[in-house]
Amino acid sequence: MNDTEISKEELIAELELLKAYKKNMSFVLDNIKEMFYKLNFDEKGNKTFEFISPQIIDVLGLTVEEYIKNQSTLSEYFHSDDLEKIIKEVAIAKKSNKIKTIQYRFLIKN
């Protein structure tokens, strides 16, 4: 066996660590009191959601399905003081093709 090969025992240990990591991440993601999502833009600027946290219903008052379905009207829920910043930051994120975090205020649906 050379230095680049991994033993069966080492592989099993790594898999166990990955399982524990996944379990811990799931616990955090399922219990955090904030909503977050990850989306991707293709070369034409079309977006697809990779992940939307289940807390969306508690934070925004919208289901995951409503959030995705109503993308064209979501700006109605943005705080007016944040709207210009959001538009600018999203444009930058689309062009840069890098991970971008954008914080904004959202009017909760009643």
N, C-alpha and C positions, 0 to 999 in steps of 0.2 A: 504494500500500500504506500502511495506517495503522499506528500504533504497536502495536496489539494483534495484528496479523498476524505470523506467523512465516515466514521464508523456507524454502524446501525444504532448503537447506544447513544451516540452523540446526536444522531438524527431524531431519535425518539425523544431525547431531552429537549431539543429545539422545538419539536412539535408540541410538547407539553407546555413549554414557555409561551408559544404562540396561542395555545388554547386559553391559558391563564390571562394573557394580554387581551384577547378578544372578549373574554368574560368580563374583565375589569372595564374595558372600553364600553361594552354594552351597558354595564351598570351605570357608568357616568352619563352616557348619552341618553339613557332612558330616564334618568332622575334629575338632570340639570334643569334649572328653572328658566332657561332661555331657549329661544328658538333659533336654529341656524340651518343653513342649507348650502349645498355645493352645486354649482352649475358649471357647465362647459359651453363654450362657444365654438362653432365650427368656422371654417374659413369664410363663410358668407355672413357670419354674425348671428346665425340661428343658435338659440340656446336650448340645452337639454339639462334636466335636473338629474344629478347623480345621486343626491341624497337630500331629503327634507326630514328634519327631526319631528317626532310625533308630538312634541310640545307646541306645535304650531296652533293647535286648537285652543290651548290655554293662553298662549301669548297674543295671538292675533284674532282669535275667534273664528278662524277659518279652518276647514279640513284641508288635508293635503290636496285632495281632488279639487276643492274650490280654489285653492291658491294657484294651482297649475292652470285650471280652466280660465280663470279671470286675470291672466297676466296683462292683458291690454287695458284693464281698468284699475289695476292695483295702485297706480299713482294717485288715485282719488283718496286713498287711505294714508298717503305719506303726509307728514307734517309739512305745511307750506314753507317753513323756514329751512327744511332739509332738501326739498325737491331739486333745486339747482345743483346742489352738491352731489346728490345721488346720480343725476343725469351725467354730470361731468366724470364722476368716478367710474361709472359703468362704461362710459366711452373709453376711458383710459384702460380699464381692465380688458375690454374687447380687443384693443389694439396690441396690448403688451403680451397677451397670452400667458400671463403669470397669475399666481394665486393672489387674490386681493380681498381684504376684509373691509366691508363698508358698514358702518353703524348708522342707523337712522331711526327716527320715531315713526310709529305706525298707529293710526287710529283704530282702536279695537271695535270690531263689528259687534253690534248688539243683537 
